[in-house]
Each structure stands twice: as structure tokens, then as C-alpha cells.
Amino acid sequence: MPALVTASSVFTPPAADSEAALRHFESLLAFETDCWDVHAALEEQSPLPDLVVLDVRSPAHYDAGHIPGAVNLPHRLISERTLEAYPPTSLFVVYCAGPHCNGADRAAVRLASLGRPVKKMIGGIEGWKNDGFSLTPPSV
């Protein structure tokens, strides 16, 4: 009896046409950035007046170590009042613990609803560490 041939799940459903794929992946880049790009931006000039790296985890997690230069503002506290110090054109890059956490998504929703430019740093703090970048030492 001949072996049953099945299509790999990689091919099912079929890949989008190139134009649709281009629109999709360009769109993703408008919403997300990665740890390497954030690190490079922070290395280029410190501080960047138009970039705010926002750690949306709890103050205790922030104090245990965070991206150098990041500001701690838990997503639940994001409001017009807590953003007063930042020009309306500032780009906020939000991160939380990692791919298993939706805090960065929640922060992005709040920022976007307030009319603020925002991107999510994919990978979060775990991605940052996995890429070999250091954190600030824990607060004592």
C-alpha cells in the first residue's frame, strides 16, 4: 500500500501573495521594534529627546533590573497626567516581562488611545537579556 502523502502544515494554508505579504510585514514594523534596534537607538545618543523607553512592569520588577534609561510607568497608571512631561511627538517604546506578558500590549492601547505614538519592543525584558544586553543593577 503506498504511503499517504499529506501537505506540510507549512504550506497549508498557502502563503499570501507577495503584495499582501509586503503590506503585512511593513505594517508589523510600524507597530513593533526589537531589542537590537532599541539598544542601537539608545547607544546612538543618550538621552534621545524623542524616544521614551517605557518599562510597564511593577516598580518592584523595575527595581530588580531594567533597561538602562527606561522609565517605569506601569500600564495601569498611563494617563494624560502621567505623560505631561513628554512632548506629544515622543515615540514610546513599551516593554514588559516578555512574550508571555501582555502588559506591553495594554500599555500600547492606553498610549494610542491618548494619541501618543507607540511601538512594542518584542521579547520584553527576557528578549533584552537573551540578546546579551545588560540591565541596570537591582536597587538596594
N, C-alpha and C positions, 0 to 999 in steps of 0.2 A: 504494500500500500504506500503510495507516495506521501511525503511529508506535507502537512498542511502549511501553506505559505500565508503568512499574515503580514500586513504592513506594520512597520515600526510605528510606535506612537509618536516618534519624532516627526513623521510625515503626515500624521492624522491629527487634526485637520491639516490641510496643506498650508504652506507658508503664504503669507499675504503677498500681493504683488509688490514690486519694488517701490512704486509711488506711495502706496499705503504704508509700507514699512518705513519709508523715509519720513512721512508725516508723523508716525507714531514715535519713532526714536528721537526725532527733533523735539517733539512735544515733551518726552520724558526729560530731556536735558533742560527744558525750561522750568521743570518742577523739582529736579534733583541735582545734587552735585555729589562728588565723592570725597573721601578723606584726603586723598592725594592733592586734589585741586584746592581744598580748603587750606591744607598745610602750605602749599605753594603760595597761595594768596597771603597768608599770614607772614610768610618768610619775606615776601617782596617788600613790604612796608609795614611797620608796626608803629602805631595802630593805623588801620585803614579807616578813614573817616566815613566811608560809605558802606562798610561791611560790619555787621554785628553778628558774631557767633554766639548763639543763644543756647545755653545748656538748660533744658527744660525739666531736668530731674529735680529731686528734692534737694534742699540745702545740705542735708547730711551726705547724700551721694556726691554732690558737687564738692563739698569739703574733703571728701575722701580722695579726690583727684579729678581734675578736669582738663580740658584742652587749654593750653596757655592763652590768655587773652579772652577767654569765653566769659560771658556774663551769665549769672544764674537768675533765671526767671521761670519758675515752674509754670507749666501751661495754664493751670487754673487761675493764675494771677495776671495773665496778659490782658491788659485793658488800655484804653486811651491814656489814662492817668499814668500807668506804669511805663508807657512808651514816650512820654512827653519829652524826654531828654534826647530823643533820636529824630533827626530830620526825616520828613516824610519820604524822602528818596532813599533812605538807608535800606540796603538789602540785608534781610535777616536770614541767616543760615541756622536752622534749628537741628538739634540732635538730642537724643535720649540714650537709653542704655544700649540698644542695638536692634537688630531685626525682629526680635521677639517683643518689642515695646512699641506701642502706638502713641506715646507721648509727643513725639515729634510731629506726627500727623495731626494730633489735636492742637498743638501749638500753631501749626501751619494754617489750620482752619481759622483759628482766632485771629492770627495776623492778617490773613487775606480778608476776613470779614471786616477788619478795621482799615482796609485799603492799603495795607503795607506789602511791599514786595517781599517774597519769601521763597526759599528753597529748602528742601530737606537734605541733610547730609546722610546719605545711605550708609548703613553699617553702624551708625551711632558711635558711642564710646568704645564698644567692642571692636568695631571696624578700625577705629583710630589706633587702638593698641595692636590689633592684628597686622596693621601696616607698618608697625615698628616705631610709631611716633610716641613721644613721651607725654606724660601728664604732669600737671603741677603736683608737687608733693602734697600729701594729705596735711590738712590744717591740724595743728596741735593744740 
